[in-house]
Amino acid sequence: MLAALSAAALLVTGCASQPRDPQPTPEPTPTVRLGTVARAEVGARLTVTATVDRVVTGTAFVVRDVDFTDGKLLVLSAGKATAEPPQLVTVVGTVVDFSYRDLSGRYELGPPDAYRDFEGGRALVAEDVTVWK
């Protein structure tokens, strides 16, 4: 009986030991990756394939893809683009910093309200647009 009490006391003592010191939490890692266009340097040539989200004007449209920052990218074209939602397009172009004031005349962008979400971000100036049917 004495042996059983000794074993029970040993088990209780082992279970009631001091709590371990708190461990530091690991550094958080980002769950959202930085989009392709955000990683690209201004002036870099880039090819993207994405779905047309909306057409702003004949020379500006928005494409959507998970690899873009915020999921969308503004594409500017010197010529009329024939893409319509939800067509898939491949755009070869040059990455630019978007400024409505600086680019509106060159690309006939129309009213500035449609571009508010893109101001100060990146856009792609299209050299070639392929519309997949």
N, C-alpha and C positions, 0 to 999 in steps of 0.2 A: 504494500500500500504506500509505503514511504517512497518507493521508486516511482510509482504512478504520480504522486504529488510533485515530486521533483521534476518529472518530465513535463507535467502540466505547467508548473511555474516557469520552466525554461521556455515553453512554447508561448506563453502569455508575454513574457519579457521580450522575446524575439519579435512578436507582433506589435508590441507597443513601443518599439524603438523610436528614437527621435526622427522626425521627418527630414528628408534630405534637403540640402540647401536648394533654393529655387534655381533652376537652370535658365540661362538667358535664352530668349526665343531666337530662332534663326532669323537672319535678315530677310525681309519680304522680297520676293522676286516678282517682277511685273508679269501680269497675266495677259496683257495686251501687247502685242509686238508692234514696234514702230513701222508704219506703212512704207511700202516700196518707194513712193515718191518723196516722203519725208527723209528717207535715208540717202536719196540721190542728191548729188551736188547740182546747184543751179548751173545750167548750161550743158548738163549731161544728156546724152541721147538715151531714150528709154522706149521700150516696146511694151505695151500693156494690152491684154485681152480682157474685156469686161462687158457687162450688160449695160445698155443705154438706160438710164434712169429717167431722164427728162431732157427735152430740147428747150434751151432758153431762147436762142435766136438761130437763124440759119448758119451762123458761124460759131456758135457756142452750145455745147451740150455737156451733160453730166453723166458720168458712168459710175457704176456701183460694183464694188468687189471687196471681199473681206481683207484683202491685202493692202487696202488704202487706209490712210489715217481717216478716222470717222466713217470709213466705208465708202466715201465718194471722192471723185476727182473731176475737176473742171477741165474740159478739153476745149481749146480755142483753135479755130481753123481759118486760114486766109480765104479759102473758098467755101462754098455752100456744102454743108454736110448733109448727106441723105439718110442718116441713121435715125430710127424712131424706136421708142420703147416697145417692147423689151428685147430688141435685136442685140445680138452679140457682135462686137466690133473689135478689131485689132488696130491700135493706134501706134504709129511710130512718130516720135516727136522729141522735143527738147523741153526740159524742165525749166520753169521760170517761177520767180516770186510773183504772186498775183497782186496787182494794184489796179483797181478799176480806173483810177485817174490816169495812170500811165498807159493802159492798154485799150481803153474804151474806143478811142478813135480808130486805131489800127485794125481792130477786129469787129467794129460796129456792134458793140455789146448791148445797146439799148439801155433801158432804165437801170439804175444802180441797185435797186432793191433786190433783184434776183441774184445778186452776187455777194450779198452781205456775209454769208457763211464762208465764203472763200477769201475774203479780204485778208491780206497779210500771210496767206498760206501759199501752197504750191499749186501750180497748174501745169498742164502739158500743152505746148504749142504743137499742133499736129502738122507733120510733113506728109503723112500718108495715112488714110483711114480706109480700112477694109471692112465692109459690112458683110457678115455671114448670114446667109438666108436659111 
